[in-house]
Amino acid sequence: MKKFGFKEYEVMPGAWAGQELEGVICRHPFIDRESKIITGGHVTLEAGTGCVHIAPGHGEEDYESGLRYGLDIYSPVDNRGRFAAEVLFFAGMQVFEANKAINTKMHELGVLLKEEGITHSYPHCWRCKKPVIFRATEQWFISMEVGNLRSKALEAIEAVTWVPRWGKDRIKGMIAVRPDWCISRQRTWGVPIIAHSCKQCGHILLDPKIVNHVAGLVEREGTDIWFSAEPQRLLPGDTVCPKCAGKEWEREADILDVWFDSGVSHAAVLEAREGLSWPADLYLEGSDQHRGWFHSSLLAALGTGRKAPYRAVLTHGFVVDGSGRKMSKSAGNVIAPQEVINQYGAEILRLWVAAEDYREDIRISKEILVQITEAYRRIRNTCRFLLGNLYDFDPKIHWVSDEELLEIDRWALHRLRRLTSRIGKGYQDFEFHIIFHTLHNFCVVDMSSLYLDVLKDRLYTFHRGSKDRRAAQRTIYEILKAMTRLMAPVLSFTAEEVWSYIIRMPEDEESVHLALFPAADQAYLPAYLNEASEAKWDRLIQIRGEVAKALEIARKDRLIGHSLEAHVAIVAGDELFTFLKGVEEYLPSFFIVSSAGLRQGVPPQDVFLSREIEGLGVVISRAKGGKCERCWNYSEFVGTDAGHPTVCKRCLDVLQST
């Protein structure tokens, strides 16, 4: 009353529930029409009076209320958003422009109690940002129940592989509750719905004969023919209305929903192009497509008598910046793929894609790209090292048998088989981040930090034709060929470049991209390493790590510089001493020191005591003798041979046999 400016009024005792007003008839303030008061659960008391008008032809909830009460579904707005000709006073006016005119009219008639501006939320077009007008109009639908389309879809979903697995539950939940599929849209151009309505009786004509007739015209002359040709040309000449025998027709103005267009792409592409097969092995898109492309493709395929159009569906997240924020031009955080290629190269972009777990949103920033670049360099440098040490190795001539491999070579090949198996499974399961991390760790940990580090002495200082050196080359040859094939789908240019420098066997393909993946044949593993040997090497590697800690302390104390200046004495209890005694002669090369020895007993407190391995003590001292200028090992032999006073005994033997 205060809002209206009424000073004299009386509040009646008690209160009326909204339901008590249901069915009361009101009269429109300036149109000769009665209106009925109804109740609606969507109206709340949180905003306004709780008493509002409804327009059954212009809103989903109002429409449902109109159906419930048998109201006229009145929609007096045309396709251009203007009031229809039958609307009194405001015919032809744009709906939003008419607001002011309606208020003016009520002022003139004295029926407007109060007018004021308010701000409230209203649906707007996401693209042009203009307000949207809802209208109830006739549409075309595909039923989810006729032909059991819903149950068929739910059954077909079970036969598909979903990556990640939650994708199955997501699309099942949507299919289970979705309404019938509205496939029509009101647009000025698009793929037409091939239907005609009789001008005389309004009967809708839609049958395969007419669809095929129009499809033939479209195939020859393009989609525009539907909009440009006379209606008679779009129908076979003998077409008459089966209801009234009329011959005048009006073409359907609605077009197909674009999701229907994309939903039939599997038929238009896979079934029409030579060399492709149906169904698709994989559909790949973002997580929003469970209600989009994945959804419409499934329904279109099943609705036309097929099965699911895909064997597997993979869902990925969206690219965000390093802080996890959505990329946008206004925020200035967009990183374009071409910018990455220009600065870092295409391989870095491809490796970044593989390195990220696409099941979540995917982060990219300059810092992330720098890290990926460093990882790429480690992989590339590993390949360069392997290639560089195969310069004089021809597998057709210098191959050595399995029996001639050293045990550490067999360990390396065993790790390669593990790599092959893990990466192969990564490709099979579309877990590309596992492929990246597995390959990177193999290059950094198994190869650079261990095997190749130990191997350098054999490759650089042994006689070029010795069995031990050729065994090392045979091993790294197998590793390089397998690595190159495994990384080819991701690092395609690098792999092809490496492959071009490898001396290949006659049966090898010209391009790495024509080669098959190496087989991770588990039955072949015992030829390289059995379970007992694997456990032995795991233990040796752990001991090597403890020796490296002791060497680092000696280096900081300036007792030694390079590790080859050191002599390592290991003090160990009975069991550990016995274990190491079996490999004592290999310990210097394995630790990369000039000499090593074992002492049995309890390690004294004044030596390096391992916290990881009970009963292990390490004593570091300077190696005796002089430095061999060829292998850099220290030996008491250096200086004893007059002809070669600067080399050790091992290097002297190599020089004399050359």
C-alpha positions as CSV (number, residue, x, y, z in Angstrom):
1,M,0.0,0.0,0.0
2,K,2.9,2.3,0.8
3,K,4.4,1.5,-2.6
4,F,1.1,2.5,-4.3
5,G,0.7,5.6,-2.2
6,F,-2.5,4.4,-0.5
7,K,-2.8,5.9,3.0
8,E,-6.3,4.6,4.0
9,Y,-6.6,0.8,3.9
10,E,-7.5,-2.0,6.2
11,V,-5.7,-5.4,6.6
12,M,-8.2,-8.1,6.9
13,P,-7.6,-10.6,9.7
14,G,-6.3,-14.1,8.9
15,A,-4.5,-15.1,5.7
16,W,-5.4,-16.9,2.5
17,A,-3.4,-19.7,1.1
18,G,-2.7,-19.5,-2.6
19,Q,-4.7,-22.6,-3.2
20,E,-7.8,-20.8,-1.9
21,L,-7.5,-18.4,-4.8
22,E,-7.2,-21.2,-7.4
23,G,-9.9,-20.9,-10.1
24,V,-10.8,-17.3,-9.4
25,I,-11.6,-15.6,-12.7
26,C,-10.0,-12.2,-13.4
27,R,-10.4,-9.8,-16.3
28,H,-7.6,-8.4,-18.4
29,P,-7.1,-4.7,-17.7
30,F,-7.6,-3.5,-21.3
31,I,-8.4,-6.6,-23.5
32,D,-11.8,-8.3,-23.4
33,R,-10.5,-11.6,-22.0
34,E,-10.9,-13.5,-18.8
35,S,-7.9,-15.0,-17.0
36,K,-7.9,-17.8,-14.4
37,I,-5.8,-17.8,-11.3
38,I,-3.8,-21.0,-11.1
39,T,-1.0,-22.3,-8.8
40,G,2.5,-23.1,-9.8
41,G,5.3,-24.7,-7.9
42,H,8.0,-22.7,-9.7
43,V,6.7,-19.4,-8.2
44,T,8.4,-18.5,-4.9
45,L,8.0,-15.8,-2.2
46,E,11.7,-14.9,-2.2
47,A,11.3,-12.2,-4.8
48,G,8.3,-10.1,-5.7
49,T,4.8,-10.7,-4.5
50,G,4.5,-14.4,-5.3
51,C,1.7,-13.5,-7.7
52,V,2.8,-13.3,-11.4
53,H,1.4,-13.6,-14.8
54,I,2.2,-16.6,-17.0
55,A,2.5,-16.9,-20.8
56,P,2.1,-20.6,-21.7
57,G,3.4,-20.0,-25.2
58,H,6.6,-18.3,-24.0
59,G,8.3,-20.3,-21.3
60,E,8.9,-24.0,-20.4
61,E,7.4,-23.9,-16.9
62,D,4.5,-21.7,-18.0
63,Y,3.9,-24.1,-20.9
64,E,3.7,-27.1,-18.5
65,S,1.3,-25.2,-16.2
66,G,-0.8,-24.3,-19.2
67,L,-1.1,-28.0,-20.2
68,R,-2.0,-28.9,-16.7
69,Y,-4.9,-26.4,-16.5
70,G,-6.0,-26.7,-20.1
71,L,-5.0,-23.1,-21.0
72,D,-4.6,-21.8,-24.5
73,I,-1.0,-22.1,-25.6
74,Y,-1.0,-18.6,-26.9
75,S,2.1,-17.4,-28.7
76,P,1.4,-14.1,-30.6
77,V,5.0,-13.5,-31.6
78,D,6.4,-14.2,-35.1
79,N,9.8,-15.4,-36.3
80,R,11.2,-11.9,-36.2
81,G,10.2,-11.3,-32.6
82,R,7.3,-9.0,-33.4
83,F,3.7,-9.2,-32.2
84,A,1.4,-10.9,-34.7
85,A,-1.3,-9.1,-36.7
86,E,-4.2,-10.2,-34.3
87,V,-2.6,-8.4,-31.3
88,L,-4.6,-5.3,-30.5
89,F,-2.8,-1.9,-30.3
90,F,0.7,-3.4,-30.7
91,A,0.6,-5.5,-33.8
92,G,4.0,-5.5,-35.7
93,M,5.9,-4.0,-32.8
94,Q,9.1,-5.7,-31.6
95,V,8.4,-7.4,-28.3
96,F,11.0,-5.5,-26.2
97,E,10.2,-2.1,-27.8
98,A,6.5,-2.7,-27.0
99,N,7.1,-2.6,-23.3
100,K,7.0,1.2,-23.2
101,A,3.9,1.4,-25.4
102,I,2.1,-1.1,-23.2
103,N,2.8,1.0,-20.1
104,T,1.6,4.1,-21.9
105,K,-1.6,2.5,-23.0
106,M,-2.4,1.4,-19.4
107,H,-1.6,5.0,-18.2
108,E,-4.2,6.3,-20.7
109,L,-6.8,3.8,-19.4
110,G,-6.0,4.5,-15.8
111,V,-5.3,0.8,-14.9
112,L,-1.6,1.1,-14.1
113,L,-1.1,1.5,-10.4
114,K,2.6,1.9,-10.3
115,E,5.6,1.8,-12.7
116,E,9.2,1.5,-11.8
117,G,12.4,0.0,-13.3
118,I,13.9,-3.2,-11.8
119,T,17.0,-5.2,-12.7
120,H,16.6,-9.0,-12.9
121,S,18.3,-11.9,-14.6
122,Y,17.1,-12.8,-18.1
123,P,18.3,-15.4,-20.5
124,H,20.7,-14.0,-23.2
125,C,22.3,-15.4,-26.3
126,W,25.8,-16.6,-25.3
127,R,27.2,-15.4,-28.7
128,C,25.6,-12.0,-29.5
129,K,24.6,-11.2,-25.8
130,K,21.1,-10.1,-26.8
131,P,18.0,-11.2,-24.8
132,V,16.3,-14.4,-26.0
133,I,12.6,-14.7,-26.6
134,F,11.1,-18.2,-25.9
135,R,8.2,-19.4,-28.1
136,A,6.2,-22.6,-28.1
137,T,6.3,-23.8,-31.7
138,E,5.7,-27.0,-33.5
139,Q,8.9,-29.1,-33.7
140,W,10.1,-32.4,-35.1
141,F,11.0,-35.1,-32.6
142,I,12.6,-38.6,-32.5
143,S,11.0,-40.7,-29.9
144,M,13.2,-42.3,-27.3
145,E,10.5,-45.0,-26.6
146,V,9.2,-45.9,-30.0
147,G,11.4,-48.8,-31.2
148,N,13.0,-49.0,-27.8
149,L,15.7,-46.5,-28.7
150,R,16.4,-45.6,-25.1
151,S,16.9,-49.3,-24.0
152,K,19.0,-50.0,-27.1
153,A,21.2,-47.1,-26.4
154,L,21.8,-48.1,-22.8
155,E,22.6,-51.6,-23.9
156,A,25.0,-50.4,-26.6
157,I,26.9,-48.2,-24.2
158,E,28.0,-51.3,-22.3
159,A,29.8,-52.7,-25.3
160,V,31.9,-49.6,-25.8
161,T,35.3,-48.9,-24.1
162,W,35.1,-45.6,-22.3
163,V,38.3,-43.7,-21.5
164,P,38.2,-42.5,-18.7
165,R,35.8,-45.1,-17.4
166,W,33.6,-42.5,-15.8
167,G,32.5,-41.5,-19.3
168,K,30.2,-44.5,-19.4
169,D,28.3,-43.5,-16.3
170,R,28.1,-39.9,-17.5
171,I,26.4,-40.8,-20.9
172,K,24.3,-43.5,-19.4
173,G,22.9,-41.1,-16.9
174,M,22.0,-38.6,-19.7
175,I,20.4,-41.3,-22.0
176,A,18.4,-42.7,-19.1
177,V,16.5,-39.5,-18.3
178,R,16.6,-37.5,-21.6
179,P,13.3,-36.5,-23.2
180,D,12.5,-37.2,-26.9
181,W,15.1,-35.7,-29.3
182,C,14.0,-32.4,-30.8
183,I,15.8,-32.4,-34.2
184,S,14.3,-29.3,-35.7
185,R,15.7,-25.7,-35.6
186,Q,14.3,-22.5,-36.9
187,R,17.2,-21.1,-39.0
188,T,17.4,-19.4,-42.4
189,W,19.8,-22.0,-43.8
190,G,21.0,-25.5,-43.0
191,V,20.3,-29.1,-43.8
192,P,16.6,-29.2,-44.5
193,I,14.0,-31.5,-43.1
194,I,12.5,-33.1,-46.2
195,A,8.8,-32.7,-45.5
196,H,5.9,-31.0,-47.2
197,S,2.6,-29.8,-45.9
198,C,-0.6,-29.8,-47.9
199,K,-1.9,-26.3,-48.5
200,Q,-5.4,-27.5,-48.6
201,C,-5.7,-29.7,-45.5
202,G,-2.3,-29.2,-43.7
203,H,-1.4,-32.9,-43.9
204,I,2.4,-33.5,-43.4
205,L,4.0,-35.6,-46.1
206,L,7.3,-37.3,-45.3
207,D,8.3,-40.7,-46.9
208,P,11.4,-42.4,-48.2
209,K,10.5,-41.9,-51.9
210,I,10.3,-38.1,-51.5
211,V,13.5,-38.0,-49.3
212,N,15.4,-40.0,-51.9
213,H,14.1,-37.7,-54.7
214,V,15.4,-34.6,-52.9
215,A,18.7,-36.3,-51.9
216,G,19.4,-36.9,-55.6
217,L,18.8,-33.2,-56.4
218,V,21.1,-32.2,-53.5
219,E,23.8,-34.6,-54.6
220,R,23.8,-33.0,-58.1
221,E,23.1,-29.4,-57.3
222,G,23.9,-28.8,-53.6
223,T,21.8,-28.1,-50.5
224,D,20.7,-24.7,-51.8
225,I,18.3,-26.4,-54.1
226,W,15.9,-27.0,-51.3
227,F,15.6,-23.3,-50.7
228,S,15.7,-22.0,-54.3
229,A,13.7,-24.5,-56.3
230,E,9.9,-24.4,-56.8
231,P,8.1,-26.8,-54.4
232,Q,6.8,-28.8,-57.4
233,R,10.4,-29.7,-58.4
234,L,11.1,-31.0,-54.9
235,L,8.4,-33.6,-55.3
236,P,7.9,-36.5,-57.8
237,G,5.4,-35.4,-60.5
238,D,2.6,-37.7,-59.4
239,T,2.5,-36.6,-55.8
240,V,-0.9,-36.0,-54.4
241,C,-2.1,-35.6,-50.8
242,P,-3.2,-39.0,-49.5
243,K,-5.7,-37.2,-47.2
244,C,-7.5,-34.8,-49.5
245,A,-6.0,-35.4,-53.0
246,G,-4.6,-31.9,-53.0
247,K,-1.6,-31.1,-55.2
248,E,-0.4,-27.8,-53.8
249,W,2.4,-28.2,-51.2
250,E,4.5,-26.0,-48.9
251,R,8.0,-27.1,-48.1
252,E,9.1,-27.5,-44.4
253,A,10.9,-24.3,-43.3
254,D,12.8,-25.9,-40.3
255,I,16.3,-27.3,-40.6
256,L,17.9,-30.2,-38.8
257,D,19.6,-29.8,-35.5
258,V,23.3,-29.5,-36.1
259,W,23.9,-32.3,-33.6
260,F,22.0,-34.5,-36.1
261,D,24.4,-33.4,-38.8
262,S,27.4,-34.4,-36.8
263,G,25.7,-37.5,-35.4
264,V,25.5,-39.0,-38.8
265,S,29.1,-38.2,-39.7
266,H,30.1,-41.8,-39.1
267,A,27.9,-42.9,-41.9
268,A,28.8,-40.0,-44.2
269,V,32.5,-40.6,-43.8
270,L,33.3,-44.2,-42.7
271,E,30.7,-45.9,-45.0
272,A,31.4,-43.6,-48.0
273,R,35.2,-43.4,-48.2
274,E,37.3,-46.2,-49.6
275,G,39.8,-47.6,-47.2
276,L,37.8,-46.8,-44.1
277,S,35.7,-49.2,-42.0
278,W,32.6,-48.9,-39.8
279,P,32.3,-48.6,-36.9
280,A,35.1,-46.2,-35.9
281,D,37.9,-47.5,-33.6
282,L,37.9,-44.3,-31.6
283,Y,35.8,-41.1,-31.1
284,L,37.9,-38.4,-29.5
285,E,36.5,-35.1,-28.0
286,G,36.1,-33.0,-24.9
287,S,34.0,-34.0,-21.9
288,D,31.1,-31.8,-23.1
289,Q,30.4,-34.2,-26.0
290,H,28.7,-36.8,-23.8
291,R,25.6,-34.7,-24.4
292,G,26.8,-33.7,-27.9
293,W,28.6,-35.6,-30.6
294,F,29.0,-38.9,-28.7
295,H,25.3,-38.7,-27.8
296,S,23.8,-37.9,-31.2
297,S,26.1,-40.3,-33.0
298,L,24.9,-43.2,-30.8
299,L,21.2,-42.4,-31.2
300,A,21.5,-41.8,-35.0
301,A,23.3,-45.1,-35.5
302,L,20.9,-47.1,-33.4
303,G,17.9,-45.4,-34.8
304,T,18.9,-46.4,-38.3
305,G,19.3,-50.1,-37.4
306,R,23.0,-50.1,-36.6
307,K,25.0,-50.7,-33.5
308,A,27.2,-48.1,-31.7
309,P,29.2,-46.2,-34.3
310,Y,32.4,-46.4,-32.2
311,R,34.4,-49.2,-30.4
312,A,35.9,-46.8,-28.0
313,V,35.3,-43.2,-26.8
314,L,38.0,-41.0,-25.3
315,T,37.3,-37.8,-23.4
316,H,39.8,-35.1,-22.7
317,G,39.9,-32.0,-20.6
318,F,40.4,-28.4,-21.9
319,V,43.6,-26.4,-22.1
320,V,44.1,-23.9,-19.3
321,D,47.1,-21.7,-18.4
322,G,49.7,-22.6,-15.8
323,S,47.5,-21.4,-13.0
324,G,44.6,-23.5,-14.1
325,R,42.6,-20.5,-15.5
326,K,40.5,-20.7,-18.6
327,M,42.3,-19.2,-21.6
328,S,40.8,-16.0,-23.0
329,K,41.9,-13.1,-25.2
330,S,40.6,-10.6,-22.6
331,A,42.8,-12.2,-19.9
332,G,45.8,-12.2,-22.1
333,N,46.8,-15.7,-21.2
334,V,46.3,-17.5,-24.6
335,I,49.2,-19.5,-25.9
336,A,48.6,-20.4,-29.5
337,P,50.0,-23.7,-30.9
338,Q,51.8,-21.9,-33.7
339,E,53.6,-19.7,-31.2
340,V,54.9,-22.8,-29.4
341,I,56.0,-24.3,-32.7
342,N,57.8,-21.1,-33.8
343,Q,59.7,-20.9,-30.5
344,Y,60.3,-24.5,-29.5
345,G,59.5,-26.6,-32.5
346,A,56.6,-29.0,-33.3
347,E,58.3,-31.9,-31.3
348,I,58.0,-29.9,-28.1
349,L,54.3,-29.2,-28.7
350,R,53.7,-32.9,-29.4
351,L,55.7,-34.0,-26.4
352,W,53.7,-31.6,-24.2
353,V,50.5,-33.1,-25.3
354,A,51.7,-36.6,-24.6
355,A,53.2,-35.6,-21.2
356,E,49.9,-34.1,-19.8
357,D,47.2,-36.3,-18.3
358,Y,44.4,-35.3,-20.7
359,R,41.7,-36.7,-18.4
360,E,41.9,-33.5,-16.4
361,D,42.2,-29.9,-17.7
362,I,45.6,-29.5,-19.4
363,R,47.9,-26.8,-18.2
364,I,50.4,-25.0,-20.4
365,S,52.8,-22.1,-19.7
366,K,56.3,-21.0,-20.6
367,E,57.6,-22.7,-17.5
368,I,56.0,-26.0,-18.4
369,L,57.3,-25.8,-22.0
370,V,60.8,-25.2,-20.7
371,Q,60.6,-28.3,-18.5
372,I,59.3,-30.3,-21.5
373,T,62.2,-28.9,-23.6
374,E,64.7,-30.2,-21.0
375,A,63.1,-33.6,-21.0
376,Y,63.2,-33.7,-24.8
377,R,66.9,-32.9,-24.8
378,R,67.6,-35.8,-22.4
379,I,65.7,-38.2,-24.7
380,R,67.4,-36.8,-27.8
381,N,70.9,-36.8,-26.2
382,T,70.4,-40.4,-25.2
383,C,69.7,-41.2,-28.9
384,R,72.7,-39.2,-30.0
385,F,75.0,-41.1,-27.5
386,L,73.8,-44.4,-28.7
387,L,74.2,-43.4,-32.4
388,G,77.6,-42.0,-31.8
389,N,78.8,-45.3,-30.3
390,L,77.5,-47.4,-33.2
391,Y,79.6,-45.6,-35.8
392,D,81.7,-48.8,-36.5
393,F,79.0,-51.4,-35.7
394,D,77.3,-53.2,-38.6
395,P,74.8,-55.7,-37.2
396,K,75.1,-57.9,-40.2
397,I,78.9,-58.4,-39.4
398,H,79.5,-57.6,-35.8
399,W,76.5,-59.2,-34.1
400,V,77.2,-61.3,-31.0
401,S,75.1,-64.1,-29.6
402,D,73.0,-63.9,-26.4
403,E,75.5,-66.1,-24.6
404,E,78.3,-63.6,-25.3
405,L,76.5,-60.7,-23.6
406,L,77.7,-59.6,-20.2
407,E,75.3,-59.8,-17.4
408,I,74.8,-56.0,-17.2
409,D,74.0,-56.1,-20.9
410,R,71.3,-58.6,-20.2
411,W,70.0,-56.4,-17.4
412,A,69.8,-53.5,-19.9
413,L,67.9,-55.6,-22.4
414,H,65.6,-56.8,-19.6
415,R,64.8,-53.1,-18.8
416,L,64.2,-52.5,-22.4
417,R,61.6,-55.3,-22.5
418,R,59.9,-53.8,-19.5
419,L,59.9,-50.4,-21.3
420,T,58.4,-52.0,-24.4
421,S,55.7,-53.7,-22.4
422,R,54.8,-50.6,-20.4
423,I,54.8,-48.2,-23.4
424,G,52.8,-50.7,-25.5
425,K,50.2,-50.9,-22.8
426,G,50.2,-47.1,-22.6
427,Y,49.4,-46.8,-26.3
428,Q,46.8,-49.5,-26.0
429,D,45.1,-47.7,-23.1
430,F,45.6,-44.2,-24.5
431,E,47.6,-43.3,-21.4
432,F,50.2,-41.1,-23.3
433,H,51.5,-39.4,-20.1
434,I,52.7,-42.9,-19.0
435,I,54.5,-43.3,-22.3
436,F,56.3,-40.0,-21.8
437,H,57.3,-40.5,-18.2
438,T,58.3,-44.1,-18.9
439,L,60.5,-43.2,-21.8
440,H,62.0,-40.2,-20.0
441,N,62.8,-42.2,-16.9
442,F,64.4,-45.0,-19.0
443,C,66.7,-42.5,-20.7
444,V,67.6,-40.6,-17.5
445,V,67.7,-43.4,-14.9
446,D,68.3,-46.7,-16.5
447,M,70.5,-45.5,-19.4
448,S,72.3,-42.2,-18.6
449,S,72.7,-42.6,-14.9
450,L,73.6,-46.3,-14.9
451,Y,74.1,-48.4,-17.9
452,L,75.6,-45.9,-20.3
453,D,77.7,-44.5,-17.5
454,V,79.2,-47.9,-16.8
455,L,79.4,-48.7,-20.5
456,K,81.7,-45.8,-21.5
457,D,84.8,-47.6,-20.3
458,R,84.1,-50.6,-22.5
459,L,83.1,-48.5,-25.5
460,Y,86.0,-46.1,-25.3
461,T,89.0,-48.1,-24.1
462,F,88.5,-51.8,-25.1
463,H,89.8,-53.1,-28.4
464,R,87.4,-52.0,-31.1
465,G,86.8,-55.6,-32.2
466,S,86.7,-57.2,-28.8
467,K,83.7,-59.4,-27.8
468,D,83.0,-57.2,-24.8
469,R,82.8,-54.1,-26.9
470,R,80.7,-55.7,-29.6
471,A,78.4,-57.1,-26.9
472,A,77.9,-53.5,-25.7
473,Q,77.2,-52.3,-29.2
474,R,74.8,-55.1,-29.9
475,T,72.9,-54.1,-26.7
476,I,72.7,-50.4,-27.4
477,Y,71.8,-51.2,-31.1
478,E,68.7,-53.1,-29.9
479,I,67.9,-50.4,-27.4
480,L,68.1,-47.6,-30.0
481,K,66.0,-49.4,-32.6
482,A,63.3,-50.2,-30.0
483,M,63.3,-46.7,-28.5
484,T,63.0,-45.1,-31.9
485,R,60.0,-47.2,-32.8
486,L,58.3,-46.7,-29.4
487,M,58.6,-42.9,-29.5
488,A,57.7,-42.5,-33.2
489,P,54.0,-41.7,-32.7
490,V,54.8,-38.9,-30.4
491,L,58.3,-37.6,-31.4
492,S,57.7,-38.4,-35.1
493,F,60.3,-36.1,-36.6
494,T,63.0,-37.0,-34.1
495,A,62.3,-40.7,-34.5
496,E,62.5,-40.5,-38.3
497,E,65.8,-38.5,-38.1
498,V,67.3,-41.1,-35.7
499,W,66.1,-44.0,-37.9
500,S,67.8,-42.5,-41.0
501,Y,71.2,-42.8,-39.2
502,I,70.8,-46.4,-37.9
503,I,72.5,-49.1,-40.0
504,R,69.5,-51.3,-40.5
505,M,69.1,-54.9,-41.2
506,P,67.8,-56.0,-44.7
507,E,64.3,-56.7,-43.3
508,D,64.0,-53.2,-41.7
509,E,61.6,-50.7,-43.2
510,E,62.9,-47.5,-44.9
511,S,60.9,-45.3,-42.5
512,V,60.3,-45.8,-38.8
513,H,56.7,-45.0,-39.4
514,L,56.4,-48.1,-41.5
515,A,57.9,-50.3,-38.8
516,L,56.0,-52.3,-36.2
517,F,56.4,-51.8,-32.5
518,P,59.0,-54.1,-30.9
519,A,57.3,-57.0,-29.3
520,A,57.6,-57.3,-25.5
521,D,57.8,-61.1,-25.6
522,Q,57.8,-62.3,-22.0
523,A,58.9,-65.8,-23.0
524,Y,62.1,-64.2,-24.3
525,L,63.0,-62.5,-21.0
526,P,64.8,-65.5,-19.3
527,A,67.4,-65.5,-22.1
528,Y,68.5,-62.1,-20.7
529,L,67.6,-62.2,-17.1
530,N,65.7,-64.4,-14.7
531,E,64.0,-63.4,-11.5
532,A,67.0,-64.2,-9.3
533,S,69.3,-62.2,-11.5
534,E,66.8,-59.3,-11.5
535,A,66.8,-59.3,-7.7
536,K,70.5,-59.4,-7.7
537,W,70.8,-56.4,-9.9
538,D,68.3,-54.4,-7.9
539,R,70.5,-55.0,-4.9
540,L,73.7,-54.1,-6.7
541,I,72.1,-50.9,-7.9
542,Q,71.1,-50.0,-4.4
543,I,74.7,-50.6,-3.2
544,R,76.0,-48.5,-6.0
545,G,73.8,-45.6,-4.8
546,E,75.3,-45.9,-1.3
547,V,78.9,-45.9,-2.8
548,A,78.0,-42.8,-4.8
549,K,77.0,-41.0,-1.6
550,A,80.4,-41.9,0.0
551,L,82.2,-40.7,-3.1
552,E,80.3,-37.4,-3.1
553,I,81.4,-36.8,0.6
554,A,85.0,-37.5,-0.4
555,R,84.7,-35.1,-3.3
556,K,83.4,-32.4,-1.0
557,D,86.2,-33.1,1.4
558,R,88.6,-32.7,-1.5
559,L,90.0,-36.1,-1.0
560,I,89.3,-36.9,-4.7
561,G,88.1,-35.0,-7.7
562,H,86.9,-37.4,-10.3
563,S,85.6,-40.8,-9.1
564,L,88.4,-42.6,-11.0
565,E,90.9,-41.1,-8.5
566,A,89.2,-43.3,-5.8
567,H,89.7,-46.7,-4.4
568,V,86.6,-48.1,-2.7
569,A,86.8,-50.5,0.1
570,I,83.5,-52.1,1.2
571,V,83.2,-53.4,4.7
572,A,80.3,-55.8,5.0
573,G,78.8,-58.5,7.2
574,D,78.9,-62.2,6.3
575,E,75.8,-62.4,4.0
576,L,76.5,-59.2,2.2
577,F,80.2,-60.0,1.9
578,T,79.4,-63.3,0.3
579,F,77.0,-61.6,-2.2
580,L,79.6,-59.0,-3.3
581,K,82.4,-61.5,-3.4
582,G,80.8,-63.2,-6.5
583,V,81.0,-59.9,-8.5
584,E,84.1,-58.4,-7.0
585,E,86.0,-58.2,-10.2
586,Y,83.2,-56.1,-11.8
587,L,82.9,-53.6,-9.0
588,P,85.5,-51.0,-10.2
589,S,83.7,-50.6,-13.6
590,F,80.3,-50.7,-11.9
591,F,81.2,-48.0,-9.4
592,I,83.3,-46.1,-12.0
593,V,86.4,-46.1,-9.8
594,S,90.0,-47.2,-10.4
595,S,89.9,-50.1,-7.9
596,A,87.7,-51.7,-5.3
597,G,88.1,-54.3,-2.6
598,L,86.0,-56.1,0.1
599,R,86.5,-56.6,3.8
600,Q,84.4,-58.9,5.9
601,G,83.2,-57.9,9.3
602,V,81.2,-55.2,11.1
603,P,81.9,-51.7,9.7
604,P,83.7,-49.4,12.2
605,Q,82.0,-46.2,13.2
606,D,84.6,-43.9,11.5
607,V,83.6,-45.0,7.9
608,F,80.6,-44.1,5.8
609,L,77.7,-46.2,7.2
610,S,74.7,-46.8,5.0
611,R,71.4,-45.9,6.4
612,E,69.6,-47.9,3.7
613,I,71.5,-51.2,3.8
614,E,72.2,-52.7,7.2
615,G,75.8,-53.8,7.7
616,L,77.3,-51.9,4.8
617,G,80.3,-49.5,5.3
618,V,82.2,-47.7,2.6
619,V,85.8,-46.4,2.9
620,I,87.1,-44.0,0.2
621,S,90.8,-43.5,-0.3
622,R,92.9,-42.2,-3.2
623,A,93.8,-44.9,-5.8
624,K,97.5,-46.0,-5.9
625,G,99.7,-45.5,-8.9
626,G,99.7,-43.1,-11.8
627,K,96.9,-42.0,-14.1
628,C,96.6,-43.8,-17.4
629,E,96.3,-41.1,-20.1
630,R,94.2,-43.4,-22.2
631,C,91.4,-44.7,-19.8
632,W,92.1,-42.3,-16.9
633,N,92.2,-45.2,-14.4
634,Y,94.9,-45.1,-11.7
635,S,97.3,-48.0,-11.8
636,E,100.7,-49.0,-10.3
637,F,101.6,-50.3,-13.7
638,V,101.7,-46.8,-15.2
639,G,105.3,-45.9,-15.8
640,T,106.8,-49.4,-15.7
641,D,106.8,-50.0,-19.5
642,A,109.5,-48.0,-21.2
643,G,107.8,-48.1,-24.6
644,H,104.4,-46.9,-23.2
645,P,105.2,-45.1,-19.9
646,T,101.8,-43.3,-19.6
647,V,99.3,-46.2,-20.0
648,C,98.0,-49.0,-17.7
649,K,98.4,-52.7,-18.4
650,R,95.0,-53.1,-19.9
651,C,95.5,-50.2,-22.4
652,L,98.9,-51.5,-23.2
653,D,97.5,-54.8,-24.3
654,V,94.9,-53.0,-26.5
655,L,97.6,-50.9,-28.1
656,Q,99.8,-53.8,-28.8
657,S,97.0,-55.9,-30.4
658,T,95.9,-53.1,-32.7
